[in-house]
Amino acid sequence: MICPLFHLKLLFFAWVWFYDDLVKKILVFGSAGKVGSTLVPYLKEKGYEVIAATRQDCDLCKQNDLVDYIVSQKPDVIINCAAISGIESCLDDPVTCHYVNVMAPQTMAQVSQKEGIKLIHLSTDYVLDGRRPGLKTEQDRIRPINTYGESKAEAEWRVMDECPSSIIARVSWVFGSLGKPGFAEAIWNKLLKGELISAVGDKDSIPTWLPDLVEWLSEMIELPSCSGIYQLCNSGEPLTWSQYAQLVIDSAYSHGAIEKKPTIEVQKLDEMSHFRDARPRYTAMSCQKLANLLDKPIRSYEEAIDLAIQSYVARLKDAR
Ligand SMILES: NC(=O)c1ccc[n+]([C@@H]2O[C@H](COP(=O)([O-])OP(=O)(O)OC[C@H]3O[C@@H](n4cnc5c(N)ncnc54)[C@H](OP(=O)(O)O)[C@@H]3O)[C@@H](O)[C@H]2O)c1
Protein backbone atom coordinates (compact mmCIF):
# COMPACT_ATOMS: atom_id res chain seq x y z
CA MET A 1 0.00 0.00 0.00
CA ILE A 2 1.28 3.51 -0.85
CA CYS A 3 1.72 5.75 2.17
CA PRO A 4 -0.77 8.73 2.22
CA LEU A 5 2.20 10.98 2.93
CA PHE A 6 3.58 10.03 -0.49
CA HIS A 7 0.35 11.26 -2.14
CA LEU A 8 0.59 14.49 -0.21
CA LYS A 9 4.20 15.04 -1.29
CA LEU A 10 3.26 14.30 -4.90
CA LEU A 11 0.45 16.83 -4.70
CA PHE A 12 2.79 19.42 -3.20
CA PHE A 13 5.42 19.00 -5.94
CA ALA A 14 2.73 19.12 -8.65
CA TRP A 15 1.40 22.36 -7.17
CA VAL A 16 4.91 23.90 -6.98
CA TRP A 17 5.59 22.89 -10.60
CA PHE A 18 2.20 24.22 -11.78
CA TYR A 19 2.57 27.48 -9.82
CA ASP A 20 6.13 27.95 -11.10
CA ASP A 21 4.81 27.57 -14.64
CA LEU A 22 2.03 30.13 -14.03
CA VAL A 23 4.25 32.88 -12.60
CA LYS A 24 5.89 34.80 -15.41
CA LYS A 25 9.61 35.53 -15.21
CA ILE A 26 10.29 39.09 -16.30
CA LEU A 27 13.74 40.37 -17.20
CA VAL A 28 13.96 44.16 -16.83
CA PHE A 29 16.93 45.91 -18.46
CA GLY A 30 17.74 49.41 -17.19
CA SER A 31 16.33 48.47 -13.78
CA ALA A 32 18.21 51.26 -11.99
CA GLY A 33 16.87 53.99 -14.29
CA LYS A 34 13.87 56.28 -13.87
CA VAL A 35 11.30 53.87 -15.30
CA GLY A 36 13.05 50.64 -14.28
CA SER A 37 13.40 51.57 -10.60
CA THR A 38 9.62 52.08 -10.28
CA LEU A 39 8.71 49.16 -12.56
CA VAL A 40 10.75 46.47 -10.74
CA PRO A 41 9.16 46.83 -7.26
CA TYR A 42 5.70 47.18 -8.85
CA LEU A 43 6.06 43.91 -10.78
CA LYS A 44 7.42 42.12 -7.69
CA GLU A 45 4.45 43.40 -5.68
CA LYS A 46 2.18 41.98 -8.40
CA GLY A 47 3.71 38.54 -7.78
CA TYR A 48 5.93 38.23 -10.86
CA GLU A 49 9.42 36.76 -10.67
CA VAL A 50 11.62 39.69 -11.65
CA ILE A 51 15.25 39.75 -12.77
CA ALA A 52 16.36 43.36 -12.31
CA ALA A 53 19.32 43.69 -14.67
CA THR A 54 21.77 46.57 -14.23
CA ARG A 55 24.82 47.59 -16.23
CA GLN A 56 26.91 45.52 -13.76
CA ASP A 57 24.88 42.36 -14.55
CA CYS A 58 24.98 42.85 -18.31
CA ASP A 59 26.69 45.63 -20.26
CA LEU A 60 24.51 46.30 -23.30
CA CYS A 61 27.53 47.40 -25.31
CA LYS A 62 28.67 43.75 -25.35
CA GLN A 63 26.33 41.98 -27.78
CA ASN A 64 27.61 38.40 -27.24
CA ASP A 65 27.32 38.74 -23.46
CA LEU A 66 23.78 40.02 -23.93
CA VAL A 67 22.71 36.91 -25.88
CA ASP A 68 24.28 34.59 -23.28
CA TYR A 69 22.73 36.57 -20.42
CA ILE A 70 19.19 36.41 -21.82
CA VAL A 71 19.45 32.70 -22.70
CA SER A 72 20.83 31.86 -19.24
CA GLN A 73 18.03 33.77 -17.43
CA LYS A 74 15.22 32.05 -19.44
CA PRO A 75 12.67 34.90 -19.08
CA ASP A 76 9.07 34.76 -20.38
CA VAL A 77 9.07 38.53 -20.88
CA ILE A 78 11.77 41.16 -21.42
CA ILE A 79 11.04 44.83 -20.68
CA ASN A 80 13.82 47.00 -22.01
CA CYS A 81 14.00 50.29 -20.07
CA ALA A 82 17.73 50.69 -20.72
CA ALA A 83 18.86 53.52 -22.95
CA ILE A 84 21.25 56.38 -23.39
CA SER A 85 18.42 58.81 -22.70
CA GLY A 86 20.30 62.13 -22.53
CA ILE A 87 19.95 64.06 -25.79
CA GLU A 88 23.43 65.61 -25.53
CA SER A 89 24.95 62.27 -24.34
CA CYS A 90 23.80 60.71 -27.61
CA LEU A 91 25.21 63.64 -29.59
CA ASP A 92 28.58 63.45 -27.79
CA ASP A 93 28.96 59.66 -27.97
CA PRO A 94 27.03 58.36 -30.99
CA VAL A 95 28.88 55.03 -30.95
CA THR A 96 27.76 54.08 -27.42
CA CYS A 97 24.31 55.48 -28.26
CA HIS A 98 24.16 53.14 -31.28
CA TYR A 99 25.23 50.11 -29.21
CA VAL A 100 22.77 50.70 -26.34
CA ASN A 101 19.82 52.30 -28.16
CA VAL A 102 19.90 50.37 -31.45
CA MET A 103 22.00 47.20 -31.43
CA ALA A 104 21.05 45.97 -27.94
CA PRO A 105 17.26 46.16 -28.61
CA GLN A 106 17.82 44.48 -31.99
CA THR A 107 19.73 41.64 -30.29
CA MET A 108 16.99 41.38 -27.63
CA ALA A 109 14.44 41.07 -30.45
CA GLN A 110 16.47 38.38 -32.27
CA VAL A 111 16.79 36.28 -29.09
CA SER A 112 13.13 36.90 -28.20
CA GLN A 113 12.00 35.65 -31.62
CA LYS A 114 14.18 32.52 -31.34
CA GLU A 115 13.31 31.70 -27.72
CA GLY A 116 9.60 32.66 -27.74
CA ILE A 117 10.05 35.57 -25.32
CA LYS A 118 7.62 38.53 -25.25
CA LEU A 119 9.62 41.75 -25.71
CA ILE A 120 8.43 45.17 -24.60
CA HIS A 121 10.83 47.88 -25.73
CA LEU A 122 10.48 51.46 -24.46
CA SER A 123 10.66 54.26 -26.98
CA THR A 124 9.95 57.98 -27.13
CA ASP A 125 7.91 60.82 -28.64
CA TYR A 126 11.28 62.10 -29.97
CA VAL A 127 10.94 59.68 -32.91
CA LEU A 128 8.48 62.32 -34.27
CA ASP A 129 9.75 65.38 -36.13
CA GLY A 130 7.51 67.74 -34.13
CA ARG A 131 6.75 70.05 -37.07
CA ARG A 132 2.94 69.88 -36.85
CA PRO A 133 0.99 70.97 -33.72
CA GLY A 134 -1.70 68.65 -32.29
CA LEU A 135 -1.87 65.12 -30.92
CA LYS A 136 0.04 62.45 -32.85
CA THR A 137 -1.22 58.89 -33.27
CA GLU A 138 0.80 55.70 -33.76
CA GLN A 139 0.04 56.04 -37.50
CA ASP A 140 1.86 59.38 -37.78
CA ARG A 141 5.03 59.26 -39.83
CA ILE A 142 8.21 59.12 -37.76
CA ARG A 143 11.06 61.37 -38.80
CA PRO A 144 13.46 62.14 -35.93
CA ILE A 145 15.55 65.30 -35.91
CA ASN A 146 18.30 64.51 -33.39
CA THR A 147 20.81 61.71 -32.67
CA TYR A 148 18.78 60.33 -29.74
CA GLY A 149 15.54 60.30 -31.78
CA GLU A 150 17.28 58.70 -34.76
CA SER A 151 18.63 55.90 -32.56
CA LYS A 152 15.23 55.25 -30.98
CA ALA A 153 13.44 55.26 -34.37
CA GLU A 154 16.04 52.86 -35.81
CA ALA A 155 15.45 50.57 -32.80
CA GLU A 156 11.66 50.64 -33.34
CA TRP A 157 12.14 49.46 -36.94
CA ARG A 158 14.74 46.80 -36.09
CA VAL A 159 12.79 45.39 -33.13
CA MET A 160 9.57 45.03 -35.15
CA ASP A 161 11.49 43.58 -38.09
CA GLU A 162 13.31 40.94 -36.00
CA CYS A 163 10.38 40.05 -33.71
CA PRO A 164 6.94 41.17 -34.97
CA SER A 165 5.16 40.05 -31.79
CA SER A 166 7.06 42.70 -29.78
CA ILE A 167 5.51 45.80 -28.23
CA ILE A 168 7.03 49.24 -28.71
CA ALA A 169 5.92 51.38 -25.76
CA ARG A 170 6.49 55.06 -26.50
CA VAL A 171 6.55 57.31 -23.44
CA SER A 172 7.08 61.05 -22.96
CA TRP A 173 8.00 63.43 -20.11
CA VAL A 174 8.09 60.70 -17.46
CA PHE A 175 7.58 61.95 -13.89
CA GLY A 176 6.50 60.64 -10.50
CA SER A 177 9.66 59.73 -8.58
CA LEU A 178 11.45 62.06 -6.15
CA GLY A 179 14.48 59.75 -6.27
CA LYS A 180 14.77 60.04 -10.07
CA PRO A 181 13.28 63.49 -10.73
CA GLY A 182 11.39 64.36 -13.89
CA PHE A 183 10.21 67.85 -14.86
CA ALA A 184 7.42 67.98 -12.22
CA GLU A 185 9.89 67.03 -9.48
CA ALA A 186 12.43 69.61 -10.72
CA ILE A 187 9.78 72.36 -10.43
CA TRP A 188 8.64 71.02 -7.04
CA ASN A 189 12.24 71.14 -5.71
CA LYS A 190 12.67 74.71 -6.99
CA LEU A 191 9.41 75.77 -5.33
CA LEU A 192 10.58 74.39 -1.98
CA LYS A 193 13.88 76.25 -2.30
CA GLY A 194 12.12 79.44 -3.43
CA GLU A 195 14.18 79.51 -6.64
CA LEU A 196 13.22 81.30 -9.85
CA ILE A 197 11.00 79.15 -12.10
CA SER A 198 11.69 79.41 -15.81
CA ALA A 199 10.28 77.12 -18.50
CA VAL A 200 10.00 76.90 -22.28
CA GLY A 201 6.64 78.08 -23.63
CA ASP A 202 6.82 77.06 -27.29
CA LYS A 203 7.44 73.31 -27.17
CA ASP A 204 4.83 70.72 -26.20
CA SER A 205 4.37 67.09 -25.24
CA ILE A 206 2.30 65.02 -22.78
CA PRO A 207 3.48 63.95 -19.29
CA THR A 208 3.51 60.26 -18.30
CA TRP A 209 3.00 59.44 -14.61
CA LEU A 210 5.15 56.51 -13.46
CA PRO A 211 2.49 54.78 -11.30
CA ASP A 212 0.15 54.72 -14.32
CA LEU A 213 2.91 53.68 -16.73
CA VAL A 214 3.97 50.63 -14.70
CA GLU A 215 0.33 49.57 -14.33
CA TRP A 216 -0.24 49.80 -18.11
CA LEU A 217 2.95 47.82 -18.79
CA SER A 218 1.91 45.06 -16.40
CA GLU A 219 -1.55 44.91 -18.01
CA MET A 220 0.06 44.61 -21.46
CA ILE A 221 2.13 41.63 -20.27
CA GLU A 222 -1.12 39.77 -19.69
CA LEU A 223 -2.48 40.45 -23.19
CA PRO A 224 -0.69 37.80 -25.30
CA SER A 225 -2.07 39.01 -28.64
CA CYS A 226 -0.97 42.61 -28.02
CA SER A 227 1.87 43.70 -30.31
CA GLY A 228 3.04 46.71 -32.29
CA ILE A 229 3.44 50.37 -31.38
CA TYR A 230 1.56 51.90 -28.43
CA GLN A 231 1.83 55.41 -27.00
CA LEU A 232 1.81 55.18 -23.20
CA CYS A 233 1.17 58.61 -21.72
CA ASN A 234 -1.57 60.31 -19.73
CA SER A 235 -4.50 61.87 -21.55
CA GLY A 236 -5.08 65.51 -22.42
CA GLU A 237 -4.32 68.23 -24.90
CA PRO A 238 -0.73 69.20 -25.83
CA LEU A 239 1.02 70.97 -22.96
CA THR A 240 4.03 73.30 -23.04
CA TRP A 241 6.75 73.13 -20.39
CA SER A 242 5.59 76.48 -18.95
CA GLN A 243 1.96 75.26 -18.75
CA TYR A 244 3.25 72.08 -17.10
CA ALA A 245 5.20 74.15 -14.53
CA GLN A 246 2.02 76.18 -13.87
CA LEU A 247 0.05 72.99 -13.09
CA VAL A 248 2.74 71.95 -10.58
CA ILE A 249 2.66 75.41 -8.96
CA ASP A 250 -1.18 75.45 -8.81
CA SER A 251 -1.24 72.01 -7.23
CA ALA A 252 1.50 72.83 -4.67
CA TYR A 253 -0.42 76.01 -3.75
CA SER A 254 -3.81 74.28 -3.45
CA HIS A 255 -2.32 71.61 -1.14
CA GLY A 256 -0.72 74.24 1.07
CA ALA A 257 2.95 73.59 0.23
CA ILE A 258 3.57 77.23 -0.79
CA GLU A 259 1.93 80.44 0.42
CA LYS A 260 2.30 82.43 -2.79
CA LYS A 261 2.39 81.36 -6.43
CA PRO A 262 5.60 82.51 -8.17
CA THR A 263 5.46 83.91 -11.70
CA ILE A 264 7.07 81.71 -14.35
CA GLU A 265 9.70 83.24 -16.58
CA VAL A 266 8.62 81.94 -19.99
CA GLN A 267 11.48 81.15 -22.38
CA LYS A 268 11.71 80.33 -26.07
CA LEU A 269 13.08 77.01 -27.29
CA ASP A 270 15.54 78.82 -29.58
CA GLU A 271 17.03 80.63 -26.54
CA MET A 272 18.11 77.36 -24.87
CA SER A 273 21.81 77.58 -25.70
CA HIS A 274 22.63 74.50 -23.59
CA PHE A 275 20.44 72.39 -25.92
CA ARG A 276 23.24 71.49 -28.32
CA ASP A 277 21.17 69.03 -30.36
CA ALA A 278 17.77 69.88 -31.91
CA ARG A 279 14.54 69.36 -29.95
CA PRO A 280 11.33 68.46 -31.81
CA ARG A 281 8.73 71.15 -31.04
CA TYR A 282 5.31 69.45 -31.10
CA THR A 283 5.46 65.80 -30.02
CA ALA A 284 2.31 65.41 -27.89
CA MET A 285 1.02 61.85 -28.27
CA SER A 286 -2.54 60.55 -28.23
CA CYS A 287 -3.14 57.62 -25.86
CA GLN A 288 -6.44 56.58 -27.52
CA LYS A 289 -5.01 53.29 -28.87
CA LEU A 290 -3.89 52.41 -25.32
CA ALA A 291 -7.34 53.29 -23.93
CA ASN A 292 -8.95 51.03 -26.56
CA LEU A 293 -6.54 48.19 -25.78
CA LEU A 294 -7.08 48.33 -22.02
CA ASP A 295 -10.77 49.14 -22.46
CA LYS A 296 -10.69 51.93 -19.88
CA PRO A 297 -10.22 55.69 -19.85
CA ILE A 298 -6.66 56.90 -19.33
CA ARG A 299 -6.14 59.29 -16.40
CA SER A 300 -5.64 62.93 -17.41
CA TYR A 301 -2.21 64.46 -16.80
CA GLU A 302 -3.88 67.21 -14.70
CA GLU A 303 -5.13 64.57 -12.25
CA ALA A 304 -1.81 62.67 -12.35
CA ILE A 305 0.25 65.80 -11.61
CA ASP A 306 -2.08 66.73 -8.76
CA LEU A 307 -1.84 63.21 -7.24
CA ALA A 308 1.96 63.30 -7.48
CA ILE A 309 2.23 66.74 -5.84
CA GLN A 310 -0.31 65.72 -3.18
CA SER A 311 1.91 62.74 -2.29
CA TYR A 312 5.03 64.98 -2.09
CA VAL A 313 3.17 67.41 0.20
CA ALA A 314 2.12 64.49 2.44
CA ARG A 315 5.73 63.29 2.59
CA LEU A 316 6.89 66.77 3.49
CA LYS A 317 4.35 66.97 6.33
CA ASP A 318 5.41 63.50 7.61
CA ALA A 319 9.06 64.58 7.63
CA ARG A 320 8.34 67.66 9.78
N1 LIG B 1 12.39 59.71 -18.80
C1 LIG B 1 11.68 60.22 -19.78
O1 LIG B 1 11.09 61.31 -19.65
C2 LIG B 1 11.57 59.50 -21.10
C3 LIG B 1 10.90 60.15 -22.15
C4 LIG B 1 10.77 59.51 -23.37
C5 LIG B 1 11.27 58.22 -23.52
N2 LIG B 1 11.93 57.61 -22.50
C6 LIG B 1 12.45 56.24 -22.73
O2 LIG B 1 12.06 55.41 -21.66
C7 LIG B 1 13.07 54.44 -21.39
C8 LIG B 1 13.49 54.53 -19.94
O3 LIG B 1 13.97 55.84 -19.71
P1 LIG B 1 14.52 56.31 -18.28
O4 LIG B 1 14.10 57.71 -18.11
O5 LIG B 1 14.21 55.29 -17.25
O6 LIG B 1 16.09 56.31 -18.59
P2 LIG B 1 17.28 56.44 -17.55
O7 LIG B 1 16.80 56.92 -16.23
O8 LIG B 1 18.36 57.20 -18.25
O9 LIG B 1 17.74 54.93 -17.36
C9 LIG B 1 18.38 54.23 -18.39
C10 LIG B 1 19.03 53.00 -17.82
O10 LIG B 1 19.79 52.39 -18.89
C11 LIG B 1 20.97 51.89 -18.33
N3 LIG B 1 22.06 51.74 -19.29
C12 LIG B 1 22.65 52.72 -20.04
N4 LIG B 1 23.70 52.20 -20.71
C13 LIG B 1 23.78 50.88 -20.38
C14 LIG B 1 24.63 49.82 -20.74
N5 LIG B 1 25.69 49.99 -21.56
N6 LIG B 1 24.41 48.59 -20.22
C15 LIG B 1 23.39 48.39 -19.35
N7 LIG B 1 22.52 49.36 -18.97
C16 LIG B 1 22.72 50.59 -19.46
C17 LIG B 1 21.38 52.92 -17.27
O11 LIG B 1 22.23 52.29 -16.38
P3 LIG B 1 23.06 53.12 -15.28
O12 LIG B 1 22.06 53.37 -14.19
O13 LIG B 1 24.17 52.21 -14.88
O14 LIG B 1 23.54 54.36 -15.98
C18 LIG B 1 20.02 53.31 -16.67
O15 LIG B 1 19.70 52.53 -15.55
C19 LIG B 1 14.18 54.72 -22.40
O16 LIG B 1 14.00 53.91 -23.52
C20 LIG B 1 13.96 56.17 -22.79
O17 LIG B 1 14.44 56.43 -24.09
C21 LIG B 1 12.07 58.23 -21.29
PDBQT file of the ligand as one rigid body, heavy atoms in Angstrom, charges set to zero:
ROOT
HETATM    1  N1  LIG A 401      12.392  59.709 -18.796  1.00  0.00    +0.000 N 
HETATM    2  C1  LIG A 401      11.677  60.221 -19.781  1.00  0.00    +0.000 C 
HETATM    3  O1  LIG A 401      11.087  61.312 -19.652  1.00  0.00    +0.000 OA
HETATM    4  C2  LIG A 401      11.567  59.505 -21.104  1.00  0.00    +0.000 A 
HETATM    5  C3  LIG A 401      10.904  60.152 -22.152  1.00  0.00    +0.000 A 
HETATM    6  C4  LIG A 401      10.774  59.508 -23.373  1.00  0.00    +0.000 A 
HETATM    7  C5  LIG A 401      11.270  58.218 -23.520  1.00  0.00    +0.000 A 
HETATM    8  N2  LIG A 401      11.926  57.605 -22.495  1.00  0.00    +0.000 N 
HETATM    9  C6  LIG A 401      12.445  56.238 -22.727  1.00  0.00    +0.000 C 
HETATM   10  O2  LIG A 401      12.058  55.408 -21.658  1.00  0.00    +0.000 OA
HETATM   11  C7  LIG A 401      13.069  54.443 -21.395  1.00  0.00    +0.000 C 
HETATM   12  C8  LIG A 401      13.486  54.533 -19.937  1.00  0.00    +0.000 C 
HETATM   13  O3  LIG A 401      13.970  55.844 -19.706  1.00  0.00    +0.000 OA
HETATM   14  P1  LIG A 401      14.523  56.310 -18.283  1.00  0.00    +0.000 P 
HETATM   15  O4  LIG A 401      14.097  57.712 -18.106  1.00  0.00    +0.000 OA
HETATM   16  O5  LIG A 401      14.209  55.293 -17.245  1.00  0.00    +0.000 OA
HETATM   17  O6  LIG A 401      16.092  56.307 -18.594  1.00  0.00    +0.000 OA
HETATM   18  P2  LIG A 401      17.284  56.438 -17.552  1.00  0.00    +0.000 P 
HETATM   19  O7  LIG A 401      16.801  56.915 -16.227  1.00  0.00    +0.000 OA
HETATM   20  O8  LIG A 401      18.361  57.199 -18.255  1.00  0.00    +0.000 OA
HETATM   21  O9  LIG A 401      17.737  54.934 -17.365  1.00  0.00    +0.000 OA
HETATM   22  C9  LIG A 401      18.377  54.228 -18.388  1.00  0.00    +0.000 C 
HETATM   23  C10 LIG A 401      19.035  52.997 -17.817  1.00  0.00    +0.000 C 
HETATM   24  O10 LIG A 401      19.786  52.392 -18.890  1.00  0.00    +0.000 OA
HETATM   25  C11 LIG A 401      20.968  51.887 -18.329  1.00  0.00    +0.000 C 
HETATM   26  N3  LIG A 401      22.060  51.745 -19.288  1.00  0.00    +0.000 N 
HETATM   27  C12 LIG A 401      22.651  52.720 -20.038  1.00  0.00    +0.000 A 
HETATM   28  N4  LIG A 401      23.697  52.201 -20.710  1.00  0.00    +0.000 NA
HETATM   29  C13 LIG A 401      23.777  50.880 -20.376  1.00  0.00    +0.000 A 
HETATM   30  C14 LIG A 401      24.635  49.817 -20.737  1.00  0.00    +0.000 A 
HETATM   31  N5  LIG A 401      25.693  49.991 -21.564  1.00  0.00    +0.000 N 
HETATM   32  N6  LIG A 401      24.411  48.590 -20.217  1.00  0.00    +0.000 NA
HETATM   33  C15 LIG A 401      23.386  48.387 -19.351  1.00  0.00    +0.000 A 
HETATM   34  N7  LIG A 401      22.523  49.355 -18.968  1.00  0.00    +0.000 NA
HETATM   35  C16 LIG A 401      22.722  50.587 -19.463  1.00  0.00    +0.000 A 
HETATM   36  C17 LIG A 401      21.377  52.924 -17.274  1.00  0.00    +0.000 C 
HETATM   37  O11 LIG A 401      22.233  52.289 -16.379  1.00  0.00    +0.000 OA
HETATM   38  P3  LIG A 401      23.064  53.123 -15.284  1.00  0.00    +0.000 P 
HETATM   39  O12 LIG A 401      22.063  53.367 -14.186  1.00  0.00    +0.000 OA
HETATM   40  O13 LIG A 401      24.168  52.206 -14.884  1.00  0.00    +0.000 OA
HETATM   41  O14 LIG A 401      23.540  54.363 -15.979  1.00  0.00    +0.000 OA
HETATM   42  C18 LIG A 401      20.022  53.310 -16.675  1.00  0.00    +0.000 C 
HETATM   43  O15 LIG A 401      19.705  52.526 -15.551  1.00  0.00    +0.000 OA
HETATM   44  C19 LIG A 401      14.182  54.723 -22.403  1.00  0.00    +0.000 C 
HETATM   45  O16 LIG A 401      14.002  53.910 -23.520  1.00  0.00    +0.000 OA
HETATM   46  C20 LIG A 401      13.957  56.174 -22.794  1.00  0.00    +0.000 C 
HETATM   47  O17 LIG A 401      14.442  56.426 -24.085  1.00  0.00    +0.000 OA
HETATM   48  C21 LIG A 401      12.075  58.225 -21.289  1.00  0.00    +0.000 A 
ENDROOT
TORSDOF 0
